[in-house]
Amino acid sequence: ASAAGTSTNTTSTSASATTHDAEGRMQYLRFATLDILHTYVPNNGTKAESHARRRAFDENVRRFLSARQRILERADDVNRPIMWLGDLNVAHTYLDG
């Protein structure tokens, strides 16, 4: 529940929520005074396939955040805060745990 009594929880890493990505996940929650983006970002790995999967996930997040920005602009709420949490898999070694 949120401070206003409502929240939105959407889980998807693709433009369509009809598929489940076992590697990358995203949750977006909207509360009265801020939004939360929670992600599990796929590891970049060492193979081309892993790199492609990570680039696709990153692009989906970028499109999501761009769409969020356009919505906030229409609502005249461009300064609405967002907190990005989760496992971002940004360490350059496997010793990130």
Secondary structure as the mmCIF struct_conf table of DSSP 4:
data_model
#
loop_
_struct_conf.conf_type_id
_struct_conf.id
_struct_conf.beg_label_comp_id
_struct_conf.beg_label_asym_id
_struct_conf.beg_label_seq_id
_struct_conf.end_label_comp_id
_struct_conf.end_label_asym_id
_struct_conf.end_label_seq_id
TURN_TY1_P TURN_TY1_P1 ALA A 3 ALA A 4
BEND BEND1 GLY A 5 GLY A 5
STRN STRN1 ASN A 9 THR A 11
BEND BEND2 THR A 13 SER A 16
TURN_TY1_P TURN_TY1_P2 ALA A 17 THR A 18
BEND BEND3 THR A 19 THR A 19
BEND BEND4 ALA A 22 GLU A 23
STRN STRN2 ARG A 25 ARG A 30
BEND BEND5 ALA A 32 THR A 33
STRN STRN3 ASP A 35 TYR A 40
HELX_LH_PP_P HELX_LH_PP_P1 VAL A 41 ASN A 43
BEND BEND6 THR A 46 LYS A 47
HELX_RH_AL_P HELX_RH_AL_P1 ALA A 48 ARG A 74
TURN_TY1_P TURN_TY1_P3 ALA A 75 ASP A 76
TURN_TY1_P TURN_TY1_P4 VAL A 78 ASN A 79
STRN STRN4 ILE A 82 ASP A 87
BEND BEND7 HIS A 92 TYR A 94
#
